């Protein structure tokens, strides 16, 4: 049994542009700018996988797939409404 399997990052992380910049920009303090992180995500080839990962794992902090926590909550609500 491989106990580390659940601890390894997903394969798509190897292609993520966020790995090439300061991770602090993806976890801004309230009121800080998010434009640098969002622009990095916009140019990233794996932003869709990143966003899906954050939604699946209920990531509550940071910018994932170009969306802030607030953006993701709004997206979740809209998805739930559409599914109803």
N, CA, C and O atoms as a printed pandas DataFrame, in Angstrom:
     atom_number atom_name residue_name chain_id  residue_number  x_coord  y_coord  z_coord
0              1         N          UNK        A               1    0.846   -1.183    0.000
1              2        CA          UNK        A               1    0.000    0.000    0.000
2              3         C          UNK        A               1    0.888    1.241    0.000
3              4         O          UNK        A               1    1.830    1.332    0.787
4              5         N          UNK        A               2    0.592    2.188   -0.873
5              6        CA          UNK        A               2    1.365    3.421   -0.985
6              7         C          UNK        A               2    0.675    4.523   -0.188
7              8         O          UNK        A               2   -0.303    5.106   -0.655
8              9         N          UNK        A               3    1.170    4.807    0.993
9             10        CA          UNK        A               3    0.556    5.811    1.854
10            11         C          UNK        A               3    0.795    7.230    1.361
11            12         O          UNK        A               3    0.056    8.139    1.738
12            13         N          UNK        A               4    1.802    7.440    0.532
13            14        CA          UNK        A               4    2.103    8.772    0.031
14            15         C          UNK        A               4    1.226    9.178   -1.141
15            16         O          UNK        A               4    1.227   10.350   -1.518
16            17         N          UNK        A               5    0.487    8.265   -1.724
17            18        CA          UNK        A               5   -0.285    8.543   -2.938
18            19         C          UNK        A               5   -1.227    9.722   -2.770
19            20         O          UNK        A               5   -1.353   10.536   -3.685
20            21         N          UNK        A               6   -1.887    9.836   -1.633
21            22        CA          UNK        A               6   -2.814   10.941   -1.404
22            23         C          UNK        A               6   -2.122   12.247   -1.085
23            24         O          UNK        A               6   -2.757   13.302   -1.093
24            25         N          UNK        A               7   -0.830   12.197   -0.804
25            26        CA          UNK        A               7   -0.092   13.393   -0.432
26            27         C          UNK        A               7    0.652   14.029   -1.599
27            28         O          UNK        A               7    1.140   15.154   -1.494
28            29         N          UNK        A               8    0.735   13.316   -2.694
29            30        CA          UNK        A               8    1.462   13.830   -3.852
30            31         C          UNK        A               8    0.601   14.845   -4.599
31            32         O          UNK        A               8   -0.612   14.664   -4.713
32            33         N          UNK        A               9    1.220   15.910   -5.108
33            34        CA          UNK        A               9    0.438   16.884   -5.872
34            35         C          UNK        A               9   -0.027   16.281   -7.193
35            36         O          UNK        A               9    0.601   15.358   -7.713
36            37         N          UNK        A              10   -1.121   16.797   -7.734
37            38        CA          UNK        A              10   -1.594   16.305   -9.034
38            39         C          UNK        A              10   -0.547   16.557  -10.121
39            40         O          UNK        A              10    0.280   17.460   -9.999
40            41         N          UNK        A              11   -0.591   15.760  -11.171
41            42        CA          UNK        A              11    0.377   15.873  -12.278
42            43         C          UNK        A              11    0.372   17.260  -12.916
43            44         O          UNK        A              11    1.431   17.760  -13.294
44            45         N          UNK        A              12   -0.784   17.885  -13.043
45            46        CA          UNK        A              12   -0.874   19.175  -13.723
46            47         C          UNK        A              12   -0.052   20.261  -13.023
47            48         O          UNK        A              12    0.301   21.261  -13.649
48            49         N          UNK        A              13    0.254   20.083  -11.749
49            50        CA          UNK        A              13    1.013   21.085  -11.002
50            51         C          UNK        A              13    2.380   21.339  -11.641
51            52         O          UNK        A              13    2.920   22.441  -11.548
52            53         N          UNK        A              14    2.929   20.319  -12.286
53            54        CA          UNK        A              14    4.239   20.463  -12.940
54            55         C          UNK        A              14    4.217   21.525  -14.030
55            56         O          UNK        A              14    5.256   22.102  -14.352
56            57         N          UNK        A              15    3.046   21.791  -14.603
57            58        CA          UNK        A              15    2.918   22.764  -15.690
58            59         C          UNK        A              15    2.401   24.124  -15.213
59            60         O          UNK        A              15    2.281   25.050  -16.015
60            61         N          UNK        A              16    2.100   24.255  -13.943
61            62        CA          UNK        A              16    1.485   25.470  -13.414
62            63         C          UNK        A              16    2.474   26.644  -13.388
63            64         O          UNK        A              16    3.595   26.515  -12.897
64            65         N          UNK        A              17    2.045   27.768  -13.916
65            66        CA          UNK        A              17    2.885   28.967  -13.923
66            67         C          UNK        A              17    3.108   29.531  -12.527
67            68         O          UNK        A              17    4.104   30.212  -12.284
68            69         N          UNK        A              18    2.193   29.254  -11.613
69            70        CA          UNK        A              18    2.331   29.796  -10.257
70            71         C          UNK        A              18    3.592   29.293   -9.577
71            72         O          UNK        A              18    4.098   29.932   -8.654
72            73         N          UNK        A              19    4.103   28.157  -10.020
73            74        CA          UNK        A              19    5.331   27.616   -9.438
74            75         C          UNK        A              19    6.546   28.471   -9.781
75            76         O          UNK        A              19    7.609   28.329   -9.177
76            77         N          UNK        A              20    6.374   29.356  -10.753
77            78        CA          UNK        A              20    7.499   30.186  -11.202
78            79         C          UNK        A              20    7.505   31.583  -10.590
79            80         O          UNK        A              20    8.407   32.375  -10.864
80            81         N          UNK        A              21    6.507   31.893   -9.765
81            82        CA          UNK        A              21    6.427   33.221   -9.150
82            83         C          UNK        A              21    6.290   33.080   -7.634
83            84         O          UNK        A              21    6.090   31.983   -7.113
84            85         N          UNK        A              22    6.398   34.190   -6.951
85            86        CA          UNK        A              22    6.274   34.202   -5.495
86            87         C          UNK        A              22    4.867   33.767   -5.093
87            88         O          UNK        A              22    3.895   34.418   -5.476
88            89         N          UNK        A              23    4.733   32.685   -4.332
89            90        CA          UNK        A              23    3.408   32.179   -3.962
90            91         C          UNK        A              23    2.592   33.148   -3.105
91            92         O          UNK        A              23    1.375   33.002   -2.992
92            93         N          UNK        A              24    3.241   34.113   -2.516
93            94        CA          UNK        A              24    2.546   35.088   -1.671
94            95         C          UNK        A              24    1.459   35.823   -2.450
95            96         O          UNK        A              24    0.435   36.195   -1.877
96            97         N          UNK        A              25    1.668   36.037   -3.746
97            98        CA          UNK        A              25    0.673   36.782   -4.524
98            99         C          UNK        A              25   -0.648   36.014   -4.648
99           100         O          UNK        A              25   -1.679   36.613   -4.955
100          101         N          UNK        A              26   -0.631   34.715   -4.419
101          102        CA          UNK        A              26   -1.841   33.901   -4.529
102          103         C          UNK        A              26   -2.610   33.816   -3.216
103          104         O          UNK        A              26   -3.696   33.238   -3.165
104          105         N          UNK        A              27   -2.053   34.385   -2.167
105          106        CA          UNK        A              27   -2.706   34.388   -0.859
106          107         C          UNK        A              27   -2.653   35.800   -0.280
107          108         O          UNK        A              27   -2.028   36.037    0.754
108          109         N          UNK        A              28   -3.326   36.743   -0.969
109          110        CA          UNK        A              28   -3.268   38.142   -0.534
110          111         C          UNK        A              28   -4.040   38.371    0.769
111          112         O          UNK        A              28   -5.011   37.678    1.071
112          113         N          UNK        A              29   -3.586   39.343    1.512
113          114        CA          UNK        A              29   -4.319   39.785    2.695
114          115         C          UNK        A              29   -5.548   40.555    2.211
115          116         O          UNK        A              29   -5.573   41.046    1.082
116          117         N          UNK        A              30   -6.554   40.657    3.059
117          118        CA          UNK        A              30   -7.760   41.380    2.696
118          119         C          UNK        A              30   -7.400   42.797    2.253
119          120         O          UNK        A              30   -6.698   43.520    2.960
120          121         N          UNK        A              31   -7.886   43.179    1.086
121          122        CA          UNK        A              31   -7.622   44.505    0.542
122          123         C          UNK        A              31   -6.412   44.582   -0.371
123          124         O          UNK        A              31   -6.232   45.580   -1.069
124          125         N          UNK        A              32   -5.572   43.542   -0.382
125          126        CA          UNK        A              32   -4.396   43.535   -1.267
126          127         C          UNK        A              32   -4.820   43.283   -2.706
127          128         O          UNK        A              32   -5.902   42.757   -2.970
128          129         N          UNK        A              33   -3.957   43.665   -3.622
129          130        CA          UNK        A              33   -4.207   43.474   -5.051
130          131         C          UNK        A              33   -4.173   41.991   -5.419
131          132         O          UNK        A              33   -3.397   41.212   -4.867
132          133         N          UNK        A              34   -5.027   41.630   -6.358
133          134        CA          UNK        A              34   -5.045   40.251   -6.858
134          135         C          UNK        A              34   -4.695   40.189   -8.337
135          136         O          UNK        A              34   -4.636   39.105   -8.918
136          137         N          UNK        A              35   -4.467   41.330   -8.941
137          138        CA          UNK        A              35   -4.265   41.387  -10.392
138          139         C          UNK        A              35   -3.046   40.584  -10.850
139          140         O          UNK        A              35   -3.102   39.944  -11.900
140          141         N          UNK        A              36   -1.958   40.601  -10.100
141          142        CA          UNK        A              36   -0.761   39.855  -10.514
142          143         C          UNK        A              36   -1.030   38.356  -10.534
143          144         O          UNK        A              36   -0.644   37.660  -11.474
144          145         N          UNK        A              37   -1.691   37.866   -9.495
145          146        CA          UNK        A              37   -2.017   36.438   -9.449
146          147         C          UNK        A              37   -2.987   36.073  -10.566
147          148         O          UNK        A              37   -2.802   35.066  -11.249
148          149         N          UNK        A              38   -4.021   36.889  -10.750
149          150        CA          UNK        A              38   -5.016   36.600  -11.785
150          151         C          UNK        A              38   -4.401   36.634  -13.175
151          152         O          UNK        A              38   -4.773   35.831  -14.031
152          153         N          UNK        A              39   -3.469   37.545  -13.417
153          154        CA          UNK        A              39   -2.792   37.596  -14.717
154          155         C          UNK        A              39   -1.919   36.365  -14.934
155          156         O          UNK        A              39   -1.832   35.853  -16.051
156          157         N          UNK        A              40   -1.281   35.894  -13.885
157          158        CA          UNK        A              40   -0.482   34.666  -13.986
158          159         C          UNK        A              40   -1.404   33.506  -14.344
159          160         O          UNK        A              40   -1.093   32.708  -15.228
160          161         N          UNK        A              41   -2.524   33.416  -13.664
161          162        CA          UNK        A              41   -3.489   32.342  -13.943
162          163         C          UNK        A              41   -4.030   32.439  -15.370
163          164         O          UNK        A              41   -4.200   31.426  -16.047
164          165         N          UNK        A              42   -4.291   33.637  -15.809
165          166        CA          UNK        A              42   -4.856   33.845  -17.148
166          167         C          UNK        A              42   -3.948   33.254  -18.232
167          168         O          UNK        A              42   -4.431   32.744  -19.243
168          169         N          UNK        A              43   -2.644   33.327  -18.014
169          170        CA          UNK        A              43   -1.680   32.826  -18.996
170          171         C          UNK        A              43   -1.327   31.350  -18.789
171          172         O          UNK        A              43   -0.564   30.782  -19.570
172          173         N          UNK        A              44   -1.870   30.736  -17.756
173          174        CA          UNK        A              44   -1.492   29.366  -17.387
174          175         C          UNK        A              44   -2.299   28.326  -18.165
175          176         O          UNK        A              44   -3.515   28.451  -18.309
176          177         N          UNK        A              45   -1.612   27.305  -18.661
177          178        CA          UNK        A              45   -2.257   26.234  -19.433
178          179         C          UNK        A              45   -3.089   25.282  -18.585
179          180         O          UNK        A              45   -3.908   24.535  -19.121
180          181         N          UNK        A              46   -2.892   25.296  -17.270
181          182        CA          UNK        A              46   -3.614   24.349  -16.413
182          183         C          UNK        A              46   -4.580   25.049  -15.451
183          184         O          UNK        A              46   -4.924   24.494  -14.408
184          185         N          UNK        A              47   -5.013   26.249  -15.794
185          186        CA          UNK        A              47   -5.899   26.989  -14.895
186          187         C          UNK        A              47   -7.232   26.277  -14.676
187          188         O          UNK        A              47   -7.805   26.369  -13.590
188          189         N          UNK        A              48   -7.731   25.574  -15.681
189          190        CA          UNK        A              48   -8.987   24.848  -15.529
190          191         C          UNK        A              48   -8.829   23.713  -14.522
191          192         O          UNK        A              48   -9.681   23.532  -13.652
192          193         N          UNK        A              49   -7.745   22.949  -14.634
193          194        CA          UNK        A              49   -7.487   21.867  -13.686
194          195         C          UNK        A              49   -7.300   22.420  -12.271
195          196         O          UNK        A              49   -7.755   21.822  -11.296
196          197         N          UNK        A              50   -6.639   23.549  -12.175
197          198        CA          UNK        A              50   -6.412   24.200  -10.888
198          199         C          UNK        A              50   -7.739   24.601  -10.250
199          200         O          UNK        A              50   -7.974   24.345   -9.069
200          201         N          UNK        A              51   -8.598   25.229  -11.040
201          202        CA          UNK        A              51   -9.899   25.633  -10.526
202          203         C          UNK        A              51  -10.720   24.419  -10.120
203          204         O          UNK        A              51  -11.336   24.419   -9.054
204          205         N          UNK        A              52  -10.737   23.394  -10.945
205          206        CA          UNK        A              52  -11.470   22.166  -10.609
206          207         C          UNK        A              52  -10.947   21.558   -9.307
207          208         O          UNK        A              52  -11.725   21.115   -8.463
208          209         N          UNK        A              53   -9.634   21.543   -9.155
209          210        CA          UNK        A              53   -9.023   21.018   -7.933
210          211         C          UNK        A              53   -9.502   21.812   -6.717
211          212         O          UNK        A              53   -9.867   21.233   -5.694
212          213         N          UNK        A              54   -9.499   23.133   -6.838
213          214        CA          UNK        A              54   -9.895   23.959   -5.698
214          215         C          UNK        A              54  -11.358   23.760   -5.338
215          216         O          UNK        A              54  -11.710   23.767   -4.158
216          217         N          UNK        A              55  -12.207   23.584   -6.330
217          218        CA          UNK        A              55  -13.623   23.353   -6.065
218          219         C          UNK        A              55  -13.851   21.973   -5.467
219          220         O          UNK        A              55  -14.623   21.825   -4.519
220          221         N          UNK        A              56  -13.186   20.966   -6.014
221          222        CA          UNK        A              56  -13.319   19.596   -5.512
222          223         C          UNK        A              56  -12.832   19.476   -4.078
223          224         O          UNK        A              56  -13.425   18.754   -3.276
224          225         N          UNK        A              57  -11.758   20.178   -3.755
225          226        CA          UNK        A              57  -11.151   20.086   -2.427
226          227         C          UNK        A              57  -11.588   21.201   -1.485
227          228         O          UNK        A              57  -11.058   21.345   -0.383
228          229         N          UNK        A              58  -12.559   21.986   -1.933
229          230        CA          UNK        A              58  -13.122   23.063   -1.118
230          231         C          UNK        A              58  -12.033   23.974   -0.538
231          232         O          UNK        A              58  -12.040   24.297    0.650
232          233         N          UNK        A              59  -11.105   24.375   -1.401
233          234        CA          UNK        A              59  -10.045   25.294   -0.975
234          235         C          UNK        A              59  -10.694   26.621   -0.571
235          236         O          UNK        A              59  -11.392   27.251   -1.365
236          237         N          UNK        A              60  -10.456   27.024    0.651
237          238        CA          UNK        A              60  -11.112   28.212    1.166
238          239         C          UNK        A              60  -10.245   29.458    1.090
239          240         O          UNK        A              60  -10.740   30.564    1.306
240          241         N          UNK        A              61   -8.980   29.304    0.792
241          242        CA          UNK        A              61   -8.081   30.450    0.786
242          243         C          UNK        A              61   -7.302   30.506   -0.517
243          244         O          UNK        A              61   -7.044   29.481   -1.147
244          245         N          UNK        A              62   -6.934   31.704   -0.907
245          246        CA          UNK        A              62   -6.062   31.890   -2.045
246          247         C          UNK        A              62   -6.773   31.998   -3.375
247          248         O          UNK        A              62   -7.992   31.866   -3.476
248          249         N          UNK        A              63   -5.975   32.240   -4.376
249          250        CA          UNK        A              63   -6.454   32.356   -5.758
250          251         C          UNK        A              63   -6.096   31.060   -6.464
251          252         O          UNK        A              63   -4.934   30.656   -6.501
252          253         N          UNK        A              64   -7.109   30.418   -7.020
253          254        CA          UNK        A              64   -6.956   29.139   -7.717
254          255         C          UNK        A              64   -7.648   29.256   -9.059
255          256         O          UNK        A              64   -8.814   29.645   -9.123
256          257         N          UNK        A              65   -6.953   28.929  -10.121
257          258        CA          UNK        A              65   -7.557   28.993  -11.447
258          259         C          UNK        A              65   -8.028   30.389  -11.813
259          260         O          UNK        A              65   -8.929   30.551  -12.635
260          261         N          UNK        A              66   -7.422   31.392  -11.205
261          262        CA          UNK        A              66   -7.763   32.779  -11.500
262          263         C          UNK        A              66   -8.925   33.337  -10.699
263          264         O          UNK        A              66   -9.338   34.475  -10.924
264          265         N          UNK        A              67   -9.461   32.555   -9.765
265          266        CA          UNK        A              67  -10.599   33.025   -8.972
266          267         C          UNK        A              67  -10.231   33.143   -7.493
267          268         O          UNK        A              67   -9.538   32.291   -6.936
268          269         N          UNK        A              68  -10.710   34.217   -6.880
269          270        CA          UNK        A              68  -10.526   34.414   -5.444
270          271         C          UNK        A              68  -11.510   33.539   -4.682
271          272         O          UNK        A              68  -12.366   32.886   -5.279
272          273         N          UNK        A              69  -11.384   33.531   -3.358
273          274        CA          UNK        A              69  -12.325   32.779   -2.526
274          275         C          UNK        A              69  -13.752   33.243   -2.801
275          276         O          UNK        A              69  -14.663   32.429   -2.952
276          277         N          UNK        A              70  -13.934   34.560   -2.864
277          278        CA          UNK        A              70  -15.257   35.133   -3.128
278          279         C          UNK        A              70  -15.785   34.679   -4.491
279          280         O          UNK        A              70  -16.945   34.285   -4.615
280          281         N          UNK        A              71  -14.929   34.738   -5.504
281          282        CA          UNK        A              71  -15.327   34.308   -6.856
282          283         C          UNK        A              71  -15.754   32.843   -6.868
283          284         O          UNK        A              71  -16.736   32.484   -7.516
284          285         N          UNK        A              72  -15.012   31.996   -6.146
285          286        CA          UNK        A              72  -15.328   30.564   -6.125
286          287         C          UNK        A              72  -16.632   30.283   -5.390
287          288         O          UNK        A              72  -17.401   29.415   -5.802
288          289         N          UNK        A              73  -16.889   31.014   -4.299
289          290        CA          UNK        A              73  -18.169   30.841   -3.590
290          291         C          UNK        A              73  -19.334   31.205   -4.511
291          292         O          UNK        A              73  -20.347   30.506   -4.555
292          293         N          UNK        A              74  -19.179   32.288   -5.232
293          294        CA          UNK        A              74  -20.211   32.736   -6.176
294          295         C          UNK        A              74  -20.416   31.693   -7.279
295          296         O          UNK        A              74  -21.553   31.375   -7.628
296          297         N          UNK        A              75  -19.325   31.164   -7.824
297          298        CA          UNK        A              75  -19.392   30.132   -8.852
298          299         C          UNK        A              75  -20.107   28.892   -8.321
299          300         O          UNK        A              75  -20.959   28.325   -9.005
300          301         N          UNK        A              76  -19.763   28.472   -7.107
301          302        CA          UNK        A              76  -20.416   27.305   -6.491
302          303         C          UNK        A              76  -21.921   27.522   -6.368
303          304         O          UNK        A              76  -22.712   26.641   -6.704
304          305         N          UNK        A              77  -22.314   28.710   -5.880
305          306        CA          UNK        A              77  -23.746   29.015   -5.744
306          307         C          UNK        A              77  -24.448   28.932   -7.093
307          308         O          UNK        A              77  -25.531   28.357   -7.197
308          309         N          UNK        A              78  -23.835   29.503   -8.126
309          310        CA          UNK        A              78  -24.422   29.473   -9.469
310          311         C          UNK        A              78  -24.524   28.048  -10.008
311          312         O          UNK        A              78  -25.517   27.691  -10.642
312          313         N          UNK        A              79  -23.501   27.240   -9.757
313          314        CA          UNK        A              79  -23.537   25.853  -10.201
314          315         C          UNK        A              79  -24.639   25.067   -9.501
315          316         O          UNK        A              79  -25.307   24.229  -10.107
316          317         N          UNK        A              80  -24.815   25.354   -8.218
317          318        CA          UNK        A              80  -25.869   24.674   -7.446
318          319         C          UNK        A              80  -27.243   25.096   -7.967
319          320         O          UNK        A              80  -28.138   24.262   -8.100
320          321         N          UNK        A              81  -27.412   26.374   -8.260
321          322        CA          UNK        A              81  -28.693   26.860   -8.795
322          323         C          UNK        A              81  -29.012   26.200  -10.116
323          324         O          UNK        A              81  -30.149   25.790  -10.351
324          325         N          UNK        A              82  -28.006   26.091  -10.993
325          326        CA          UNK        A              82  -28.217   25.469  -12.305
326          327         C          UNK        A              82  -28.553   23.992  -12.188
327          328         O          UNK        A              82  -29.316   23.459  -12.993
328          329         N          UNK        A              83  -27.980   23.323  -11.178
329          330        CA          UNK        A              83  -28.214   21.906  -10.996
330          331         C          UNK        A              83  -29.612   21.642  -10.402
331          332         O          UNK        A              83  -30.147   20.540  -10.529
332          333         N          UNK        A              84  -30.185   22.647   -9.763
333          334        CA          UNK        A              84  -31.511   22.473   -9.126
334          335         C          UNK        A              84  -32.636   22.483  -10.126
335          336         O          UNK        A              84  -33.799   22.350   -9.747
